[in-house]
Amino acid sequence: MTEFFKNIPQIAYEGPESGNEFAFKHYNPDEVVMGKRMEDHLRFAVAYWHSFAYEGGDPFGGRTFDRPWFGEGMAKAKMKADVAFEMFDILQAPFFCFHDLDVRPEGADFAESKRNLEEIVDYFAEKMESSKTRLLWGTANLFTHRRFMAGSATNPDPDVFAYSAATIKSCMDATIKLGGENYVLWGGREGYETLLNTDLTREADQAARMLEMVVEYKHKMGWKGAILVEPKPQEPSKHQYDFDVATVYGFLKRYGLEGEVKMNIEQGHAILAGHSFEHELALAASLGILGSIDMNRNDYQSGWDTDQFPNAPHEVALAYYEVLKAGGFTTGGTNFDARIRRQSLDPEDLILAHVGGMDMCARGLKAAAAMLEDGRLEANRAARYADWDKAENATMLKTGDLESIQARVLSEGINPEPRSGRQERLENLVSSFV
């Protein structure tokens, strides 16, 4: 034991009446919701980067956290892993997620970075033998180092493209070796700062070819996990190509990849794109590409990605409503892409942030399940479109043309009156469950 979390007990469920802050009030892993254990519905994951690599900096100030594992070398990386798995055990977290740069020191060249990653992956494998925590997904950090300042797959320098492809292969190998269920690609630098030096067609073709190679390697390795793209409209780039779900789906269709790739959707990124979280989830589900989620929240008073832990019951409930309505997670889950604030210095802060987030998600899941089982929301939705199920209207939609439809409007004297959308009634109904 590292003793970083000394005197912090393993978190157990005690119920909503408990006054113990080191206890779950709503997250009961074994509670059955809609025929499935709550733990199996939510599939929580701890984000390695925010929990163990984040130093507390912001654009105006540097490190505020003083962690014993900060520093270079494999010894520090292994201490970080020891602390991480202690935290996983305290939370009884089913999963974790990581970028390569979160877990291994940067080498002098690619070969050294690759060796460092392989060494820490072997160390993870040893730790996982005595832990319940598994890998939800792995990914490559292709945005922090200055070599990626103009992108990775979309970079105008072919050597950066090659370096990125080699890095992705190493990270996919690590994910597969650790039994990961998904591999995520987030293109933080896949975009532009100005169109004056950007060839949009060339960069799209390069991004597509990289994604095709990822899919090809997945099949070559016989891996059954999911390939996920994570949308975000901007930050760090002025404009990022993977703007939102609709944009990514258009890109996948353009290059024939819509049957191979799904989405990892983050609440904060949805807000940056001008959408609600439930909008992005509902659209992904309707397109058949909903894979996994990053759960967090943004500060609505700021214009950037603040990655705070969720605390808005309505937002969380409506998000899980869309997840449950789509059939729930398969390989995906709920990754806390969230970090404690730079003034939250204590080890207890890191634990309690996750406890609160897990409880909030449990509340949201139970409210979403209750709404689905109640059925009134879906009944209202079905009633709104019920006239389309009539034979004449179904025929109009399937085989009608402008001439025949005009003739029908004239002959039947069709002159429709508006109908209420009943929005406030439905919002009141949702509020009764949350």
C-alpha positions as CSV (number, residue, x, y, z in Angstrom):
1,M,0.0,0.0,0.0
2,T,1.2,3.5,-0.8
3,E,-0.7,5.1,2.1
4,F,-1.8,7.9,-0.2
5,F,-5.4,7.1,0.7
6,K,-4.7,6.0,4.3
7,N,-7.6,6.0,6.7
8,I,-10.1,6.2,3.8
9,P,-12.4,3.2,3.9
10,Q,-13.8,1.1,1.0
11,I,-17.0,2.8,-0.1
12,A,-20.2,0.8,0.6
13,Y,-23.8,1.4,0.0
14,E,-25.6,2.7,3.1
15,G,-28.8,4.2,1.6
16,P,-30.2,7.8,1.3
17,E,-30.6,8.3,5.0
18,S,-26.9,7.8,5.8
19,G,-24.9,10.7,7.1
20,N,-21.6,9.1,6.2
21,E,-19.9,11.0,3.4
22,F,-17.7,8.0,2.7
23,A,-20.8,5.9,1.7
24,F,-23.0,5.6,-1.3
25,K,-26.5,7.0,-0.8
26,H,-28.0,5.9,-4.1
27,Y,-25.5,3.7,-5.9
28,N,-26.2,0.1,-4.9
29,P,-24.3,-2.1,-7.3
30,D,-26.5,-5.1,-6.7
31,E,-29.8,-3.3,-6.9
32,V,-31.8,-4.6,-9.8
33,V,-33.1,-2.0,-12.2
34,M,-35.2,-3.1,-15.2
35,G,-33.9,-6.7,-14.8
36,K,-30.2,-5.9,-14.5
37,R,-27.8,-5.1,-11.7
38,M,-27.2,-1.3,-11.3
39,E,-23.4,-1.9,-11.7
40,D,-24.0,-3.7,-15.0
41,H,-26.2,-0.9,-16.3
42,L,-23.8,2.0,-15.4
43,R,-20.4,0.3,-15.9
44,F,-18.5,3.1,-14.2
45,A,-14.9,3.9,-15.2
46,V,-12.3,6.1,-13.6
47,A,-10.4,8.4,-16.0
48,Y,-6.6,7.9,-15.4
49,W,-5.7,11.3,-16.9
50,H,-7.9,13.5,-14.7
51,S,-7.5,11.4,-11.5
52,F,-3.8,10.7,-11.6
53,A,-2.0,12.8,-14.3
54,Y,-3.8,16.1,-13.9
55,E,-1.6,18.5,-11.8
56,G,-4.2,21.2,-11.0
57,G,-3.0,23.6,-13.6
58,D,-5.1,26.0,-15.7
59,P,-4.2,28.5,-18.5
60,F,-3.2,31.1,-15.9
61,G,-1.4,29.0,-13.4
62,G,0.7,25.8,-13.0
63,R,0.6,22.8,-10.7
64,T,-1.3,23.0,-7.4
65,F,-1.4,19.3,-6.6
66,D,1.6,17.8,-4.8
67,R,1.4,14.1,-5.6
68,P,4.2,11.7,-4.7
69,W,4.1,10.0,-8.1
70,F,4.7,13.2,-10.1
71,G,8.0,13.1,-12.0
72,E,9.8,11.1,-14.6
73,G,10.8,7.5,-14.7
74,M,9.2,4.1,-14.5
75,A,9.4,4.0,-10.7
76,K,7.1,7.0,-10.6
77,A,4.8,5.5,-13.2
78,K,4.5,2.3,-11.2
79,M,3.8,4.3,-8.0
80,K,1.0,6.1,-9.9
81,A,-0.4,2.7,-10.9
82,D,-0.3,1.5,-7.3
83,V,-2.2,4.5,-6.1
84,A,-4.7,4.2,-9.0
85,F,-5.5,0.6,-8.2
86,E,-5.9,1.4,-4.5
87,M,-8.5,4.0,-5.5
88,F,-10.2,1.6,-7.9
89,D,-10.5,-0.8,-5.0
90,I,-11.8,1.8,-2.5
91,L,-14.5,2.7,-5.0
92,Q,-15.0,-0.9,-6.2
93,A,-14.9,0.7,-9.7
94,P,-15.6,-1.9,-12.5
95,F,-13.5,-0.1,-15.1
96,F,-10.8,2.5,-15.8
97,C,-9.7,4.3,-19.0
98,F,-6.3,5.7,-20.0
99,H,-4.2,7.4,-22.7
100,D,-0.7,6.1,-23.2
101,L,0.9,9.4,-21.9
102,D,-1.1,9.2,-18.7
103,V,0.5,5.9,-17.7
104,R,4.1,5.9,-19.1
105,P,7.0,8.4,-19.2
106,E,7.7,10.0,-22.6
107,G,10.8,8.5,-24.1
108,A,13.6,10.1,-26.1
109,D,12.1,8.5,-29.2
110,F,9.2,6.3,-30.3
111,A,11.0,3.1,-29.5
112,E,11.6,4.1,-25.8
113,S,8.0,5.3,-25.4
114,K,6.8,2.0,-26.8
115,R,9.0,0.1,-24.3
116,N,7.8,2.2,-21.4
117,L,4.2,1.6,-22.4
118,E,4.7,-2.2,-22.7
119,E,6.4,-2.3,-19.3
120,I,3.5,-0.4,-17.6
121,V,0.9,-2.5,-19.4
122,D,2.6,-5.6,-17.9
123,Y,2.5,-4.0,-14.5
124,F,-1.2,-3.2,-15.0
125,A,-1.8,-6.8,-15.9
126,E,-0.3,-7.9,-12.6
127,K,-2.4,-5.4,-10.7
128,M,-5.5,-6.6,-12.4
129,E,-5.0,-10.2,-11.3
130,S,-6.0,-9.1,-7.7
131,S,-8.5,-6.4,-8.6
132,K,-12.1,-6.5,-9.9
133,T,-11.3,-3.4,-12.1
134,R,-11.1,-4.0,-15.9
135,L,-10.2,-1.7,-18.8
136,L,-13.2,0.0,-20.5
137,W,-11.1,1.6,-23.1
138,G,-7.7,2.7,-24.1
139,T,-6.6,5.6,-26.4
140,A,-3.5,7.5,-27.6
141,N,-2.6,11.0,-26.6
142,L,-2.0,12.6,-30.0
143,F,-2.4,16.2,-28.9
144,T,-0.1,17.2,-26.0
145,H,3.4,16.9,-27.5
146,R,4.4,19.8,-29.7
147,R,4.9,17.4,-32.7
148,F,1.0,17.2,-32.8
149,M,0.4,21.0,-32.9
150,A,-0.9,20.7,-36.5
151,G,-2.7,17.5,-35.9
152,S,-1.8,13.8,-36.0
153,A,-3.7,12.1,-38.8
154,T,-4.5,15.4,-40.5
155,N,-0.9,16.8,-40.1
156,P,0.7,18.3,-43.3
157,D,3.9,16.4,-42.3
158,P,3.8,12.7,-43.4
159,D,6.3,11.8,-40.6
160,V,3.8,13.0,-38.0
161,F,1.1,10.8,-39.6
162,A,3.5,7.9,-39.5
163,Y,4.4,8.5,-35.8
164,S,0.7,8.8,-35.0
165,A,-0.1,5.5,-36.7
166,A,2.7,3.8,-34.9
167,T,1.5,5.2,-31.6
168,I,-2.1,4.1,-32.2
169,K,-0.9,0.5,-33.0
170,S,0.9,0.4,-29.6
171,C,-2.1,1.7,-27.8
172,M,-4.4,-0.7,-29.5
173,D,-2.0,-3.5,-28.6
174,A,-2.1,-2.4,-25.0
175,T,-5.9,-2.2,-25.0
176,I,-6.2,-5.7,-26.5
177,K,-3.7,-7.2,-24.1
178,L,-5.5,-5.8,-21.0
179,G,-8.9,-7.0,-22.2
180,G,-10.2,-3.6,-23.1
181,E,-13.7,-3.5,-24.5
182,N,-13.3,-0.3,-26.7
183,Y,-10.7,1.8,-28.3
184,V,-11.4,5.5,-28.5
185,L,-10.1,8.2,-30.9
186,W,-10.4,11.8,-29.9
187,G,-8.9,14.3,-32.4
188,G,-8.1,17.3,-30.2
189,R,-5.7,18.7,-32.8
190,E,-7.6,17.3,-35.9
191,G,-8.9,20.6,-37.0
192,Y,-7.5,24.0,-37.9
193,E,-6.5,27.4,-36.5
194,T,-7.0,29.2,-39.9
195,L,-8.2,28.2,-43.3
196,L,-5.5,30.2,-44.9
197,N,-3.0,27.3,-44.6
198,T,-5.5,24.4,-44.6
199,D,-6.5,21.9,-47.3
200,L,-9.8,20.5,-46.0
201,T,-10.1,17.8,-48.6
202,R,-6.6,16.4,-48.1
203,E,-7.0,16.5,-44.3
204,A,-10.3,14.7,-44.4
205,D,-8.9,12.0,-46.7
206,Q,-5.9,11.6,-44.3
207,A,-8.2,11.3,-41.2
208,A,-10.4,8.7,-43.0
209,R,-7.4,6.6,-44.0
210,M,-6.1,6.6,-40.4
211,L,-9.5,5.4,-39.2
212,E,-9.6,2.8,-41.9
213,M,-6.3,1.5,-40.8
214,V,-7.6,1.3,-37.2
215,V,-10.6,-0.8,-38.3
216,E,-8.3,-3.0,-40.5
217,Y,-6.0,-3.7,-37.6
218,K,-8.9,-4.5,-35.3
219,H,-10.1,-7.2,-37.7
220,K,-6.6,-8.4,-38.4
221,M,-6.1,-9.0,-34.6
222,G,-9.5,-10.7,-34.3
223,W,-10.5,-8.2,-31.6
224,K,-14.2,-8.0,-30.9
225,G,-14.2,-4.6,-29.1
226,A,-15.7,-1.4,-30.5
227,I,-13.9,1.5,-32.2
228,L,-15.3,4.8,-30.9
229,V,-14.8,8.4,-32.1
230,E,-15.4,11.1,-29.5
231,P,-16.9,14.4,-30.9
232,K,-15.9,17.9,-29.7
233,P,-16.3,21.2,-31.6
234,Q,-13.3,23.1,-30.5
235,E,-10.6,23.4,-27.8
236,P,-7.8,23.0,-28.2
237,S,-8.2,23.7,-31.9
238,K,-10.2,26.6,-33.1
239,H,-12.4,24.3,-35.1
240,Q,-12.3,20.5,-34.8
241,Y,-13.5,18.2,-37.6
242,D,-15.3,15.8,-35.2
243,F,-17.7,18.7,-34.3
244,D,-20.7,16.7,-33.0
245,V,-22.5,13.4,-33.6
246,A,-24.1,14.6,-36.9
247,T,-20.8,15.8,-38.3
248,V,-19.0,12.6,-37.4
249,Y,-21.8,10.5,-38.9
250,G,-21.6,12.4,-42.1
251,F,-17.8,11.8,-42.2
252,L,-18.3,8.1,-41.5
253,K,-20.9,7.8,-44.3
254,R,-18.7,9.7,-46.7
255,Y,-15.9,7.1,-46.3
256,G,-18.1,4.0,-45.8
257,L,-17.2,3.5,-42.2
258,E,-20.6,3.9,-40.5
259,G,-20.9,0.2,-39.9
260,E,-17.5,0.0,-38.2
261,V,-17.3,2.9,-35.9
262,K,-19.5,4.2,-33.0
263,M,-19.5,7.2,-30.7
264,N,-18.1,8.0,-27.3
265,I,-20.2,11.0,-26.3
266,E,-19.3,13.5,-23.6
267,Q,-21.7,15.8,-21.8
268,G,-19.3,18.8,-21.8
269,H,-18.6,18.4,-25.5
270,A,-22.3,18.4,-26.4
271,I,-22.7,21.7,-24.5
272,L,-19.7,23.2,-26.4
273,A,-21.3,22.2,-29.7
274,G,-24.5,24.0,-28.7
275,H,-26.5,20.9,-27.9
276,S,-27.9,19.1,-24.9
277,F,-26.3,15.8,-23.8
278,E,-29.6,14.0,-24.5
279,H,-29.7,15.4,-28.0
280,E,-26.4,13.9,-28.9
281,L,-27.3,10.6,-27.3
282,A,-30.7,10.4,-28.9
283,L,-29.2,11.3,-32.3
284,A,-26.4,8.7,-32.0
285,A,-29.0,6.1,-30.9
286,S,-31.2,6.9,-33.9
287,L,-28.2,6.5,-36.2
288,G,-27.2,3.2,-34.6
289,I,-23.8,4.5,-33.4
290,L,-24.2,5.0,-29.6
291,G,-21.3,3.3,-28.0
292,S,-20.2,4.8,-24.7
293,I,-20.4,8.0,-22.7
294,D,-18.1,10.4,-20.8
295,M,-20.1,11.7,-17.9
296,N,-19.3,15.2,-16.5
297,R,-20.7,18.7,-16.6
298,N,-19.6,22.1,-17.8
299,D,-19.9,25.4,-16.0
300,Y,-22.5,27.2,-18.0
301,Q,-21.0,30.6,-17.1
302,S,-17.8,29.8,-19.0
303,G,-17.1,29.1,-22.6
304,W,-14.8,26.1,-22.2
305,D,-14.7,22.5,-21.2
306,T,-14.5,22.5,-17.4
307,D,-14.9,18.8,-16.9
308,Q,-16.7,18.9,-13.5
309,F,-18.4,16.0,-11.9
310,P,-22.1,15.7,-12.6
311,N,-24.6,17.2,-10.2
312,A,-27.7,18.1,-12.2
313,P,-30.4,15.4,-11.7
314,H,-32.5,16.4,-14.7
315,E,-29.6,16.3,-17.1
316,V,-28.4,13.0,-15.8
317,A,-31.8,11.4,-15.8
318,L,-32.6,12.5,-19.4
319,A,-29.2,11.2,-20.5
320,Y,-29.8,7.7,-19.1
321,Y,-33.3,7.8,-20.4
322,E,-31.8,7.9,-23.9
323,V,-29.2,5.2,-23.1
324,L,-31.9,2.8,-21.6
325,K,-34.3,3.5,-24.5
326,A,-31.5,2.5,-26.9
327,G,-31.1,-0.8,-25.1
328,G,-28.3,0.2,-22.6
329,F,-24.6,-0.2,-22.9
330,T,-23.0,-3.3,-24.5
331,T,-19.2,-2.7,-24.7
332,G,-19.6,0.9,-23.5
333,G,-20.1,2.5,-20.1
334,T,-20.0,5.6,-18.0
335,N,-16.5,7.1,-17.8
336,F,-16.0,10.0,-15.4
337,D,-14.1,12.4,-17.7
338,A,-14.1,14.8,-14.8
339,R,-11.5,16.3,-12.5
340,I,-11.5,17.8,-9.1
341,R,-11.0,21.6,-8.9
342,R,-7.4,22.9,-8.6
343,Q,-8.1,24.0,-5.0
344,S,-9.3,20.5,-4.0
345,L,-5.9,19.3,-2.7
346,D,-6.8,16.4,-0.4
347,P,-6.9,12.7,-1.3
348,E,-10.4,12.6,0.2
349,D,-11.5,15.2,-2.4
350,L,-10.6,12.7,-5.2
351,I,-12.6,9.9,-3.6
352,L,-15.6,11.9,-2.6
353,A,-15.9,13.5,-6.1
354,H,-16.3,10.1,-7.6
355,V,-18.7,9.0,-4.8
356,G,-20.9,12.0,-5.5
357,G,-20.7,11.4,-9.3
358,M,-21.6,7.7,-8.9
359,D,-24.5,8.5,-6.6
360,M,-25.8,11.2,-9.1
361,C,-25.7,8.7,-12.0
362,A,-27.5,6.1,-9.9
363,R,-30.2,8.6,-9.1
364,G,-30.5,9.5,-12.8
365,L,-30.6,5.9,-13.9
366,K,-33.4,5.0,-11.4
367,A,-35.4,8.0,-12.5
368,A,-34.9,7.1,-16.2
369,A,-35.9,3.5,-15.6
370,A,-39.0,4.7,-13.7
371,M,-40.0,7.0,-16.6
372,L,-39.6,4.2,-19.1
373,E,-41.5,1.7,-17.0
374,D,-44.3,4.3,-16.4
375,G,-44.7,4.6,-20.1
376,R,-46.4,7.9,-20.3
377,L,-43.6,9.8,-22.1
378,E,-43.5,7.2,-24.8
379,A,-47.2,7.0,-25.0
380,N,-47.4,10.7,-25.6
381,R,-44.7,10.5,-28.2
382,A,-46.5,7.7,-30.0
383,A,-49.8,9.5,-29.9
384,R,-48.2,12.6,-31.5
385,Y,-47.3,10.6,-34.6
386,A,-50.2,8.2,-34.5
387,D,-51.9,9.5,-37.7
388,W,-48.8,8.4,-39.7
389,D,-49.8,4.8,-38.9
390,K,-53.0,5.1,-40.9
391,A,-52.9,3.3,-44.2
392,E,-53.4,6.3,-46.4
393,N,-50.7,8.3,-44.7
394,A,-48.2,5.4,-44.7
395,T,-48.9,5.0,-48.4
396,M,-48.4,8.7,-49.0
397,L,-45.0,8.6,-47.3
398,K,-43.8,5.4,-49.1
399,T,-45.1,5.8,-52.7
400,G,-46.7,9.3,-52.9
401,D,-45.5,12.0,-55.3
402,L,-46.2,15.7,-55.4
403,E,-49.0,15.5,-58.0
404,S,-51.0,12.7,-56.3
405,I,-50.6,14.4,-52.9
406,Q,-51.8,17.7,-54.3
407,A,-54.8,16.0,-55.9
408,R,-55.7,14.4,-52.6
409,V,-55.4,17.7,-50.6
410,L,-57.8,19.3,-53.2
411,S,-60.3,16.4,-53.3
412,E,-60.5,15.9,-49.5
413,G,-60.3,19.5,-48.6
414,I,-57.4,19.0,-46.3
415,N,-56.9,22.1,-44.2
416,P,-55.0,21.2,-41.0
417,E,-55.2,23.0,-37.7
418,P,-52.1,23.1,-35.4
419,R,-52.0,20.7,-32.5
420,S,-50.4,21.3,-29.1
421,G,-47.0,19.8,-28.5
422,R,-47.8,19.6,-24.8
423,Q,-44.2,20.5,-23.8
424,E,-44.9,21.8,-20.4
425,R,-47.0,18.8,-19.5
426,L,-44.2,16.5,-20.5
427,E,-41.6,18.6,-18.6
428,N,-43.8,18.4,-15.5
429,L,-44.0,14.6,-15.9
430,V,-40.2,14.3,-16.1
431,S,-39.9,16.5,-13.0
432,S,-42.2,14.2,-11.0
433,F,-39.6,11.4,-11.4
434,V,-36.4,13.4,-10.7
